Amino acid sequence: MADRNDTIFGMILRGEIPADIVYEDELAIAFRDIAPQADVHVLVIPRDPVKSLAHAGPGDRALLGHLLGVCTAVAEQEGIAGSGYRVVTNIGGDGGQSVDHLHFHVLGGRRMGWPPG
């Protein structure tokens, strides 16, 4: 059985590959996306490897709230809170999830279009 944290994000968490970390605490880290889709594009991930939002259970509710709070803190830190920003999580292949580790994209610094996909 593969390690639940055997993803690129697990490698970042273990310090095996570098990342431009902009926030970290005991539950989460946030780092700049290597292929940004906006002027500000930061990923917020939990240290505990939950596969996706669909895999989060009732015991993960506090963690999910914490991660959304980190998204807000990152937006403030990056200077996009006042002008507006987007928080996105992708679930499964059709939803665009490319890494099997829950993550939120904090996107801003430009006007976002709708529909997004």
Buried (B, 14 or more C-beta within 10 A) or exposed (E): EEEEBEBBBBBBBEEEEEBEEBBEEEBBBBBBBEEEEBEBBBBBBBBBBBBBBEEBEEEBEEBBEBBBEBBBBBBEBBEBBEEEBBBBBBBEEEEEBEBBBBBBBBBBBBEBEEEEE
